[in-house]
Amino acid sequence: MTTPEIEELKILLEEKYNKALTSTTDFDGFSLFVQKKTNQCVSPSTLKRLWGYVSDSHKPRTDTLDRLAKCLGHKNYSDFVKDLKTNTRYNSSFFAAEQLSSGDIADGCTIEIGWSPNRLVTLRYLGNSLYEVTRSQNSKMQEGDRFVTGCFIKGQPLYLPYIERTGGRTAPFVAGRNGGLTIIKVK
């Protein structure tokens, strides 16, 4: 059994450990890491259950969650959850950014987007938030690809649920994962 708070705890622990937990050896090493940080033991088998590496539908013990929260510098798991509620990292907010909204573009217009390193894609706006790639330099997008998006925001990644390609749909795609879009212009 898991909760959003437990999932965030796991993400932060993997960040602190600087490695994803994907093998038996990873869980063995992480167990030692937790013991070194907290002077308390959490067994590899407990960690495997918590991470879903092995099947288990039991709710994790509070003692286990307390030990893992201590590894992140919190007094206990309850303290960790309180911090999640007040930490600005998790707050929604408005922000100022240069953006290009589909509603502001006329059908047939050409748009250029780019991101690091040296990716440049030219698009034709087809209307109804639908774009077609007309030129692609150093990108995994290909000429003829089509996708739907409501807007492009400078400095933010472009997340697409799929790209329509040769009669099918790709897996989700992100452009500018590190650093976001650096070029957004209507030509």
NORBEL-V973178 format. One line per field, one symbol per residue. phi: phi as a letter, one per 20 degrees, with the letter a starting at -180 (. if undefined). burial: I if it has 9 or more other ideal C-beta (glycine too) atoms within 8 Angstrom, else O. Layout:
phi: ???
burial: ???
This chain:
phi: .ccgffffgffffffffmafecbgffffffgffffffdmcdcfgffffffemfcfadffffggffffffffenefafffgfffgfdffgdefaebebfbcegfedegnfdcdcbbfelebcdcdeenlmdccfdbbdmdffcgnfcbdbeadcfncfeecfaceblnccefgccdmgdomfdcbbee
burial: OOOOIIIIIIOIIIOOIOOOIOOOOIIIIIIOIIIOOIOOOIOIOIIIIIIOIOOOOOOIOOOIIIIIIIIIOIOIIOIIIOIIOOOOOOOOOOOOOOIIOIOOIOOOIIIIIIIOOOIIIIIIIIOOOIIIIOOIOOIOIOOOIIIOIOOIIIIIIIOIOIIOIOOOOOOOIIIIOOOIIIIIOOO
